[in-house]
Amino acid sequence: MANLQIPIPDTFQDELKMMIRNAAAQAIEEAVQRENLAKDWMTQKELQAWLNVSYGTVQVWRGLGLKVATVQGKTLVSKQEVNRFLESYQR
């Protein structure tokens, strides 16, 4: 069987490596996001990212009755509690 060899310029190889790295980074980021969606509890930062709200908004919500759990200095919020809280303001 004959081998076919095609010369590839170094610049193309570099671009290809960058494209593969970017694709891998994007796949990892998407996997992390999927895992975060599957979690029942999240940190305040994850809550902010999940609902696209600021730290200040979460603090206001806590003042309005959003319940959180603090364990060893780490504040966690359950998705069930967030849904309950938001539904209580639903019109």
VMD Tcl script that draws the C-alpha trace (Angstrom):
set ca {
  {0.00 0.00 0.00}
  {1.40 3.41 -0.95}
  {1.66 6.27 1.51}
  {0.47 9.63 0.35}
  {2.39 12.50 1.89}
  {1.18 16.08 1.61}
  {3.46 18.85 2.83}
  {1.69 21.14 5.32}
  {3.08 24.62 6.01}
  {4.15 25.30 9.60}
  {1.66 28.16 9.86}
  {-1.21 25.78 9.08}
  {0.04 23.31 11.68}
  {0.15 26.11 14.27}
  {-3.38 27.21 13.36}
  {-4.61 23.63 13.55}
  {-3.07 23.19 17.01}
  {-4.75 26.41 18.18}
  {-8.11 25.29 16.78}
  {-7.82 21.94 18.58}
  {-6.85 23.66 21.87}
  {-9.80 26.06 21.57}
  {-12.21 23.23 20.80}
  {-10.94 21.26 23.81}
  {-11.22 24.29 26.10}
  {-14.78 24.92 24.91}
  {-15.72 21.26 25.43}
  {-14.34 21.35 28.98}
  {-16.22 24.58 29.75}
  {-19.47 23.09 28.44}
  {-18.95 19.93 30.50}
  {-18.41 22.01 33.65}
  {-21.56 24.01 32.93}
  {-23.58 20.81 32.42}
  {-22.29 19.46 35.72}
  {-23.22 22.71 37.47}
  {-26.74 22.43 36.05}
  {-27.03 18.92 37.49}
  {-26.01 19.97 41.01}
  {-28.72 20.46 43.64}
  {-26.66 22.99 45.62}
  {-24.49 25.82 44.36}
  {-22.27 28.56 45.66}
  {-23.38 32.16 45.51}
  {-21.09 32.77 42.53}
  {-22.64 29.82 40.71}
  {-26.10 31.19 41.53}
  {-25.09 34.57 40.11}
  {-23.87 32.93 36.90}
  {-26.91 30.61 36.67}
  {-29.40 33.48 36.84}
  {-27.12 36.20 35.45}
  {-27.59 38.43 38.50}
  {-25.16 40.44 40.61}
  {-23.86 39.81 44.10}
  {-25.99 42.72 45.31}
  {-29.14 41.16 43.87}
  {-28.50 37.92 45.73}
  {-27.95 39.88 48.94}
  {-31.28 41.68 48.44}
  {-32.99 38.35 47.81}
  {-31.51 36.97 51.02}
  {-33.00 39.94 52.84}
  {-36.34 39.14 51.23}
  {-36.27 35.54 52.44}
  {-34.02 33.49 50.16}
  {-32.71 30.79 52.47}
  {-29.07 29.71 52.32}
  {-26.96 27.16 54.16}
  {-23.56 28.05 55.56}
  {-21.23 25.14 56.24}
  {-17.68 25.75 57.42}
  {-17.82 29.31 56.12}
  {-19.08 28.33 52.67}
  {-22.52 29.65 51.69}
  {-24.63 27.33 49.56}
  {-28.05 27.74 47.99}
  {-30.29 24.92 46.80}
  {-31.88 25.19 43.39}
  {-35.14 24.05 44.96}
  {-34.99 27.02 47.36}
  {-34.18 29.46 44.55}
  {-37.17 28.17 42.58}
  {-39.41 28.42 45.65}
  {-38.25 31.97 46.30}
  {-38.73 33.11 42.70}
  {-42.15 31.43 42.46}
  {-43.26 33.33 45.56}
  {-42.79 36.53 43.52}
  {-44.45 35.17 40.41}
  {-47.58 37.06 39.31}
}
mol new
graphics top color blue
foreach p $ca { graphics top sphere $p radius 0.5 }
foreach p [lrange $ca 0 end-1] q [lrange $ca 1 end] { graphics top cylinder $p $q radius 0.2 }
display resetview
